[in-house]
């Protein structure tokens, strides 16, 4: 899956109401969407490329034969699960219904397997024309979602049905027709991922097997639900999640330095990173010879999670992770409960990593334990699925904390 928070492609066709899509773009950004704008060449007569780039903060490609090495009509179709064409003129509606692909936007529409919305806007006579009526019915049967135009004043003195809908109506329709959730909108979520490494010398280090997959999945899921997400990643090679602020660290001390600053400005911390328990006391600036590796002096790293928990406000939520090797479910639950209580957490996810299980895998299983003795058994599921389950639980606690 292409890494993203929430991505949406906004197609703009050549209608006078194209200027209203500037407001739509802004409001979509307020909802946490990353928006790629694809205007047709003719629409640039109404709103120029520079305006779309300035508002979206992203490069705008307008021609099919631009950057052909990136195959933009395929890559943009795959990268965006939602396509919204606003305004959708009678012309582009006719082209799409006929399966035409004579420019970048219509090629993307033809290549997209995502959810596609049309926002028709045109003069009443064009909207009621039998050709347009039939084309709309064809596209509805093919799965296009048509957001009906409003009635009102058009260009000049004309009045009737065909007016560009209110932006709030468009956004409400997008949410009503998709599974997107905005339950984390307005919250700032701090997420850690990966495993810290403590250097022994310039070549060697003390580390662990954490890949960072779970933390990245949580960050992506939180962003897709409207949260402002800051991801603190330790030693991972996973791709950047677009729309998520990411800070890269290596050691436990580096991670602590970031969290000590950011936690005070966050509503929740999800500590999925595996932090090394110890660091080397006698770090060497030069490579240690084999003969000198017979002993390494260690000292304990600070307990980042416990320190932050002690500084937690009542309106903040902290979720911890525990990777244990246990003899059975009861041992695993007991270990998780002990860490939950000892570190003053609101919730913890504990799993069994005997023989290296879970680390580096795309799936996981374990238990979610809450402060009020809540216990949820998690069967073998994907880490993406677990992310949403954890966020559901965390969101409930955030709502209570903010009452």
C-alpha positions in Angstrom: 0.0 0.0 0.0 1.3 3.4 -0.9 2.2 5.2 2.3 0.0 8.2 3.1 -2.2 9.9 5.6 -5.3 10.8 3.6 -4.8 11.5 -0.1 -7.3 12.8 -2.6 -7.1 13.8 -6.2 -9.0 17.0 -7.1 -9.8 17.2 -10.8 -10.8 20.6 -12.1 -12.6 21.0 -15.4 -13.3 24.2 -17.4 -16.2 25.9 -15.8 -16.5 29.4 -14.4 -17.1 27.9 -10.9 -13.5 26.5 -11.0 -12.7 29.3 -8.6 -14.9 27.7 -6.0 -12.7 24.6 -6.0 -10.0 26.8 -4.4 -12.1 27.0 -1.3 -12.9 23.3 -1.6 -9.2 22.6 -1.7 -8.6 24.6 1.5 -11.4 23.0 3.4 -10.2 19.5 2.4 -6.8 20.4 3.7 -8.4 21.5 7.0 -9.9 18.0 7.1 -6.4 16.6 6.9 -6.4 15.6 3.2 -3.3 15.8 1.1 -4.6 17.0 -2.2 -3.2 16.5 -5.7 -4.8 19.0 -8.1 -5.2 18.0 -11.8 -6.7 20.8 -13.8 -7.6 20.3 -17.4 -5.8 22.6 -19.9 -9.0 24.6 -20.6 -9.7 25.1 -16.9 -6.4 27.1 -16.6 -8.3 29.9 -18.3 -10.2 30.3 -15.1 -7.7 29.4 -12.4 -4.0 29.1 -13.2 -1.5 26.5 -12.4 0.4 28.8 -10.0 -2.7 29.3 -7.9 -3.2 25.5 -7.5 0.5 24.9 -6.6 0.4 27.8 -4.1 -2.8 26.6 -2.4 -2.0 22.8 -2.4 1.7 23.2 -1.7 2.3 20.5 -4.3 3.5 20.3 -7.8 0.7 20.4 -10.4 0.9 18.5 -13.6 -1.5 19.6 -16.3 -0.4 17.8 -19.4 -0.4 14.1 -20.2 3.0 14.3 -21.9 4.8 15.9 -18.9 7.1 13.7 -16.8 6.2 10.7 -18.9 9.0 8.7 -17.2 6.8 8.7 -14.1 3.7 7.5 -16.0 1.7 10.1 -14.0 -1.8 8.8 -15.1 -1.1 5.4 -13.5 0.9 6.5 -10.5 -1.6 9.2 -9.5 -4.5 6.8 -10.0 -2.8 4.3 -7.6 -1.7 6.9 -5.1 -5.2 8.4 -4.6 -8.0 6.3 -3.2 -10.5 9.2 -3.8 -11.0 11.2 -7.0 -13.2 14.3 -6.9 -13.9 16.2 -10.1 -15.2 19.7 -9.2 -16.5 21.4 -11.1 -17.5 18.6 -13.5 -18.7 20.2 -16.7 -21.1 18.7 -19.3 -18.0 18.2 -21.5 -16.0 16.1 -19.1 -19.0 14.2 -17.9 -19.7 13.2 -21.6 -16.0 12.2 -22.1 -15.9 10.0 -18.9 -19.2 8.3 -19.7 -17.9 7.5 -23.2 -14.7 6.1 -21.7 -12.5 8.7 -23.4 -9.0 9.4 -22.2 -7.6 12.4 -24.2 -5.9 14.3 -21.4 -4.2 13.6 -18.1 -7.4 13.9 -15.9 -9.6 11.5 -18.0 -6.7 9.0 -18.2 -6.4 9.1 -14.4 -10.2 8.5 -14.1 -10.0 5.6 -16.5 -7.1 4.0 -14.6 -8.4 4.6 -11.1 -10.0 1.8 -9.1 -10.8 4.2 -6.2 -14.0 6.0 -5.2 -14.9 8.7 -7.7 -17.1 11.7 -7.1 -18.5 14.1 -9.7 -19.6 17.6 -8.7 -21.6 18.8 -11.7 -21.8 22.6 -12.3 -23.3 24.1 -15.4 -26.2 26.2 -16.7 -29.6 24.7 -16.1 -30.2 24.1 -19.8 -27.0 22.0 -20.0 -27.8 20.1 -16.8 -31.3 19.2 -18.0 -30.2 18.4 -21.5 -31.1 14.7 -22.3 -27.5 13.9 -23.2 -26.2 15.1 -19.8 -29.1 13.4 -18.0 -28.3 10.1 -19.8 -24.5 10.5 -19.2 -25.1 11.0 -15.5 -27.2 7.9 -15.2 -24.6 5.9 -17.0 -21.9 7.0 -14.6 -24.1 6.3 -11.6 -24.6 2.8 -12.8 -20.8 2.4 -13.1 -20.4 3.4 -9.4 -19.6 7.1 -9.7 -21.0 9.2 -6.9 -22.7 12.3 -8.2 -23.2 15.2 -5.8 -26.2 16.9 -7.1 -25.9 20.6 -8.0 -27.6 23.4 -6.1 -30.3 25.8 -7.4 -29.3 29.4 -7.5 -27.8 32.3 -9.5 -25.5 31.3 -12.3 -23.3 33.4 -14.6 -24.8 36.7 -15.3 -28.5 36.9 -14.5 -29.3 33.2 -15.1 -30.9 31.3 -12.2 -31.7 27.6 -11.8 -30.5 24.1 -11.0 -26.9 23.6 -11.9 -25.0 25.8 -9.4 -21.8 24.5 -7.8 -22.8 23.0 -4.4 -21.7 24.4 -1.1 -18.3 23.2 -0.1 -19.7 21.8 3.2 -22.2 19.7 1.2 -19.4 18.3 -0.9 -17.2 17.4 2.1 -20.2 15.9 4.0 -21.0 13.8 0.9 -17.4 12.5 0.8 -17.6 11.3 4.4 -21.1 9.9 4.0 -20.0 7.8 1.0 -16.7 6.5 2.4 -15.4 4.7 5.5 -13.2 7.7 6.4 -13.3 8.7 10.0 -12.6 12.1 11.5 -12.7 11.1 15.1 -9.1 12.2 15.7 -9.4 15.6 14.0 -8.0 18.3 16.2 -5.8 15.9 18.2 -2.0 15.8 18.1 -0.7 12.3 18.3 2.9 11.4 19.1 4.0 8.0 17.9 7.3 6.2 18.3 8.5 3.4 16.0 11.5 1.1 15.4 14.3 0.2 17.7 17.0 2.3 19.3 20.6 1.5 18.9 23.3 2.2 21.4 26.8 2.4 19.9 29.7 0.3 21.2 32.2 1.8 18.8 31.8 3.3 15.3 31.0 -0.1 13.9 29.0 -2.1 16.5 25.9 -1.3 18.5 23.4 -2.8 21.0 20.0 -3.1 19.3 16.9 -5.1 18.9 14.8 -6.7 16.1 12.1 -4.0 15.9 11.3 -3.1 12.3 9.1 -0.1 13.0 6.2 -1.6 11.0 3.7 -1.3 13.8 4.6 2.3 14.7 4.4 3.4 11.0 1.0 1.6 10.6 -0.3 3.5 13.7 1.0 6.8 12.4 -0.6 6.3 9.0 -3.9 5.2 10.5 -4.0 8.1 12.9 -3.3 10.6 10.1 -6.0 9.0 7.9 -8.5 9.7 10.8 -7.7 13.4 10.9 -5.0 13.6 13.5 -1.9 15.7 13.4 0.8 13.1 13.7 4.4 13.4 14.8 6.3 10.1 14.3 9.6 9.6 16.0 11.4 6.8 14.1 14.4 4.9 15.3 16.6 3.0 12.8 14.0 2.0 10.2 14.1 1.8 6.4 10.4 2.2 5.9 9.2 4.9 3.4 8.1 8.3 4.7 4.4 8.6 5.3 3.2 11.7 3.4 1.4 14.2 5.6 3.1 12.9 8.8 5.9 14.9 10.5 8.8 12.5 11.0 11.9 12.9 13.2 14.6 10.3 12.9 16.7 9.2 15.9 19.2 6.5 16.7 19.7 6.2 20.4 17.4 6.2 23.5 18.8 9.6 24.6 18.0 11.1 21.2 14.4 9.7 21.3 14.0 11.0 24.9 15.2 14.5 23.8 12.5 14.7 21.1 9.7 13.3 23.3 10.5 15.5 26.3 9.8 18.5 24.0 6.9 17.2 22.0 4.9 15.4 24.7 3.8 18.6 26.4 2.2 19.7 23.1 0.5 16.4 22.4 -2.8 14.9 23.3 -1.6 11.3 23.2 1.6 9.3 23.0 1.7 5.8 21.5 5.1 4.3 22.5 5.5 1.4 20.1 9.3 1.7 19.7 11.5 -0.8 21.3 13.9 1.2 23.4 17.2 -0.4 24.4 17.4 -1.0 28.1 21.1 -0.2 28.4 23.8 1.8 26.7 27.6 1.4 26.7 29.4 3.3 29.5 32.8 3.1 27.8 32.0 4.0 24.2 35.1 3.9 22.0 35.7 6.5 19.2 37.7 3.9 17.3 36.9 0.3 16.4 37.6 -2.1 19.2 39.7 -5.0 18.3 38.3 -8.5 18.9 40.7 -9.0 21.7 39.2 -6.0 23.5 35.6 -7.3 23.3 35.8 -9.6 26.3 33.8 -7.2 28.4 31.6 -4.2 27.8 30.5 -1.9 30.6 26.8 -1.1 30.5 24.6 1.4 32.2 20.8 1.6 32.2 19.0 3.9 29.8 16.5 6.3 31.3 13.0 4.9 31.4 11.4 7.3 28.9 7.9 6.0 29.2 7.8 6.1 33.0 9.2 9.6 33.1 6.7 10.9 30.6 3.8 9.2 32.4 4.7 10.9 35.6 4.5 14.3 33.8 1.2 13.4 32.1 -1.7 15.8 32.3 -5.3 14.6 33.0 -6.3 15.3 29.4 -3.5 13.2 27.9 -3.4 9.5 27.1 -0.4 7.2 27.0 -0.4 3.9 25.2 2.5 1.5 25.8 3.8 -1.7 24.2 5.4 -4.7 25.8 7.2 -7.4 23.9 7.5 -10.4 26.2 8.6 -14.1 26.1 6.1 -16.0 28.2 5.1 -19.5 29.1 1.4 -18.9 28.3 -1.4 -16.4 28.1 -1.7 -15.8 31.8 2.0 -15.0 32.1 1.7 -12.6 29.1 -1.3 -10.8 30.6 0.4 -10.6 34.0 3.6 -9.1 32.4 1.5 -6.5 30.5 -0.5 -5.6 33.6 2.7 -5.1 35.6 4.1 -2.8 33.0 0.8 -0.9 32.8 0.7 -0.3 36.5 4.4 0.3 37.0 4.6 2.9 34.2 1.2 4.6 35.0 -0.1 3.9 31.5 -3.7 4.3 30.3 -3.4 1.3 28.0 -0.9 -1.3 26.8 -0.6 -3.8 24.0 1.4 -6.9 25.0 2.5 -9.7 22.7 4.7 -12.8 22.8 8.0 -12.5 20.8 9.3 -15.9 21.7 11.8 -17.0 19.0 11.6 -13.6 17.4 7.9 -13.8 16.6 6.1 -10.5 15.5 9.3 -8.6 14.9 9.5 -7.7 11.2 6.2 -9.4 10.5 3.2 -7.7 8.8 0.9 -9.4 11.4 0.6 -9.5 15.2 -1.4 -11.0 18.0 -1.6 -10.3 21.7 -3.7 -8.5 24.3 -4.8 -4.9 24.9 -5.0 -4.2 28.6 -6.7 -1.0 29.9 -6.3 0.7 33.2 -9.8 -0.3 34.4 -9.0 -4.0 34.0 -10.2 -3.9 30.4 -8.9 -6.9 28.4 -9.2 -7.4 24.7 -7.7 -10.5 23.1 -6.2 -9.8 19.7 -6.1 -12.8 17.3 -3.6 -13.0 14.5 -4.4 -9.8 12.4 -2.5 -7.4 10.3 -0.6 -4.5 12.0 -2.8 -2.1 10.1 -5.9 -3.7 11.6 -4.4 -3.6 15.1 -3.6 0.1 14.6 -7.3 1.0 14.1 -8.4 -1.2 17.1 -5.8 0.6 19.3 -6.9 4.0 18.0 -10.6 3.2 18.6 -9.7 2.5 22.2 -7.4 5.5 22.5 -10.1 7.8 21.0 -12.6 6.7 23.6 -10.2 7.5 26.4 -9.3 10.9 24.8 -13.0 11.9 24.7 -13.3 11.0 28.4 -10.1 12.9 29.3 -11.4 16.0 27.5 -14.8 16.1 29.1 
